[in-house]
Structures are given as structure tokens and as C-alpha cells.
């Protein structure tokens, strides 16, 4: 089966030849299929070919041929990443932070809306958008992912106590 030892052996063989294959038994089941796909992806990155063998009848299938790894680029993911970078104001994240405390463009927009509502009181979404420069302010406050906003009446949003606490400066 796939193991670190098998992959290390295959990488060592790459010093001898460019055509290195690993051959593993074909397992059944969803979990083993997902694991196989992940290992094939890793082998492609390493330039190693993969062959599977069905032990019941000896049927072999080549899942990857050895060769240089050339990943397919995703223009949609690249655009989304660049949009997120453009959306950020400054560099508010501390190096090494994970999950907790990460400031995204969305969070910065939510903070801007919350600060406006804290100073001006309940307001129309369009007014918040114009004053803060957050084009999607109404949608952001309606979605209320952080629990900071409350709908006072149709189209008018206010700040909850959770929102006030979130924008309160820490000392």
C-alpha cells in the first residue's frame, strides 16, 4: 500500500531514471478511493507514476505517468484571491496567526459599518455604504455573520451590544 517508505524509495529511484512508477493494490470503498486520489496527486507533484492492481483478477490501471508537474491554474481562484487582497486596508494581521484573530477584507468592512452605526445610530444601508465606502454594506448587515447588526425596520440597521463590544478598543 502507499507508505512513506514507498514514496521515499520512488524518490530515490528518480536519481537513476525519470521513469519511476509505484504499484499498489486497488482497494474498494470511498475512503480508500479518496486516499488513493490524494496519493496520486502527491506522486504527480513528485514526478512519479502510479499503477494500481486489482488483486482478485490482476487487472492493472495506470493512474499517472511520470513527468514534470505542471499544475492547472484556476483563473477564478486567482481572481478571488486578488480581490481579497485589494479589499484589505493595510496589513492588520499578525504573523503566525491562525484562525482566531485573522482580519479579512469582509471583517474590515463589517468593522467600518459597525463604527459608523456606533457614531451615527441606526441608519439606512445605502447611507452606511456611501459614508463608509463599503459598496455591499446593506447585504453585509442583512447577512449579519458576526451578530453585530440588527434590523430596526425595513432597510434600517442598528448595532447590537455584541457589535459595540467588537469595535470597542482593547486596552
C-alpha distance (Angstrom), angle and dihedral (degrees) to the residues before:
residue distance angle dihedral
X1 . . .
X2 3.77 . .
X3 3.78 111.9 .
X4 3.76 138.3 155.4
X5 3.80 89.2 -106.7
X6 3.81 91.0 55.3
X7 3.79 91.9 50.8
X8 3.81 92.4 45.8
X9 3.80 89.6 51.8
X10 3.80 91.0 50.1
X11 3.81 92.2 49.1
X12 3.81 89.6 50.0
X13 3.84 88.9 53.0
X14 3.82 89.4 54.9
X15 3.82 87.5 73.6
X16 3.79 87.7 64.3
X17 3.80 102.8 39.4
X18 3.79 141.1 0.3
X19 3.82 93.0 -133.1
X20 3.79 104.7 77.1
X21 3.79 122.5 153.3
X22 3.78 131.1 -178.3
X23 3.78 117.9 -151.9
X24 3.79 121.1 -154.6
X25 3.81 134.8 172.7
X26 3.80 114.9 -96.9
X27 3.79 110.8 -116.7
X28 3.79 126.6 -160.7
X29 3.77 127.0 -130.2
X30 3.78 136.6 63.9
X31 3.82 96.7 -91.7
X32 3.80 93.3 52.2
X33 3.83 90.7 45.9
X34 3.82 91.0 54.1
X35 3.81 91.0 47.4
X36 3.81 90.0 48.8
X37 3.81 91.6 51.0
X38 3.82 90.9 50.4
X39 3.81 91.2 49.3
X40 3.82 92.1 47.5
X41 3.80 88.5 52.5
X42 3.80 90.1 51.5
X43 3.80 91.3 48.3
X44 3.82 90.8 51.2
X45 3.81 89.0 53.9
X46 3.79 89.5 51.3
X47 3.82 92.7 46.7
X48 3.81 93.3 -115.0
X49 3.80 125.5 137.2
X50 3.81 122.6 -130.1
X51 3.80 128.4 -146.5
X52 3.80 124.4 -179.9
X53 3.81 125.5 -157.2
X54 3.80 124.7 -156.7
X55 3.79 101.4 -140.3
X56 3.82 95.5 -154.9
X57 3.81 94.9 66.3
X58 3.83 106.4 2.3
X59 3.84 94.7 -110.8
X60 3.81 109.5 162.9
X61 3.78 128.4 -157.8
X62 3.79 128.2 -173.1
X63 3.81 108.5 -139.7
X64 3.82 97.7 174.9
X65 3.77 135.9 12.5
X66 3.80 121.2 -144.0
X67 3.76 116.4 -100.9
X68 3.77 144.9 109.3
X69 3.78 115.0 -46.9
X70 3.78 113.9 -114.4
X71 3.80 110.4 173.1
X72 3.77 119.3 -150.4
X73 3.76 110.9 -114.5
X74 3.78 119.8 -131.6
X75 3.80 110.2 -142.4
X76 3.81 90.8 -169.0
X77 3.81 93.2 54.7
X78 3.81 91.2 44.9
X79 3.82 91.3 51.6
X80 3.81 91.6 47.4
X81 3.81 91.0 50.8
X82 3.80 92.6 48.8
X83 3.82 90.9 47.4
X84 3.80 89.4 53.4
X85 3.81 91.3 50.4
X86 3.80 91.1 48.4
X87 3.79 89.9 49.7
X88 3.82 93.8 55.8
X89 3.79 118.3 93.3
X90 3.79 109.4 -147.2
X91 3.80 122.5 -33.1
X92 3.81 106.0 -66.6
X93 3.80 97.8 163.7
X94 3.78 123.4 99.6
X95 3.79 114.8 -131.9
X96 3.80 114.0 -101.7
X97 3.81 94.2 22.1
X98 3.79 115.3 141.2
X99 3.78 128.5 -169.4
X100 3.80 98.0 -35.6
X101 3.78 115.0 73.8
X102 3.80 97.9 9.7
X103 3.79 109.2 147.5
X104 3.80 112.3 -147.9
X105 3.78 129.2 -176.0
X106 3.80 88.2 -103.8
X107 3.79 91.4 54.4
X108 3.81 91.4 48.4
X109 3.82 89.1 52.2
X110 3.80 90.6 48.9
X111 3.81 90.9 49.9
X112 3.82 90.9 50.1
X113 3.82 90.6 51.6
X114 3.81 91.9 45.4
X115 3.81 92.5 49.8
X116 3.81 90.3 50.5
X117 3.80 92.0 50.1
X118 3.82 90.9 46.4
X119 3.79 91.3 56.4
X120 3.82 100.7 35.2
X121 3.80 102.5 29.9
X122 3.82 125.9 -134.1
X123 3.82 110.0 -6.3
X124 3.79 143.8 170.4
X125 3.77 115.8 -87.8
X126 3.81 92.1 -122.4
X127 3.80 90.5 53.8
X128 3.82 91.4 50.5
X129 3.81 90.4 48.2
X130 3.81 92.3 50.9
X131 3.80 94.9 46.0
X132 3.82 97.2 44.4
X133 3.80 100.8 34.2
X134 3.82 89.8 -124.7
X135 3.81 102.1 135.7
X136 3.80 93.2 -166.2
X137 3.82 96.3 46.6
X138 3.81 95.2 124.4
X139 3.83 92.7 50.3
X140 3.82 91.0 44.1
X141 3.81 92.6 52.6
X142 3.82 92.6 43.0
X143 3.82 92.2 51.5
X144 3.82 89.8 47.1
X145 3.81 95.9 -172.0
X146 3.80 93.4 170.7
X147 3.81 96.4 42.5
X148 3.81 90.8 -119.4
X149 3.81 99.3 122.6
X150 3.77 135.2 59.6
X151 3.77 129.1 -166.7
X152 3.80 107.7 -120.5
X153 3.81 95.1 -179.4
X154 3.79 135.1 -26.1
X155 3.82 107.4 -43.1
X156 3.81 94.7 -5.2
X157 3.78 120.4 105.3
X158 3.77 133.5 -171.2
X159 3.78 135.3 -170.8
X160 3.81 122.8 -97.7
X161 3.80 123.9 -142.3
X162 3.82 88.1 -104.4
X163 3.81 88.2 56.6
X164 3.81 92.2 49.0
X165 3.79 89.4 50.8
X166 3.81 92.0 49.1
X167 3.80 94.5 55.6
X168 3.81 95.5 39.8
X169 3.81 108.3 112.5
X170 3.80 115.2 -109.5
X171 3.77 117.5 -127.3
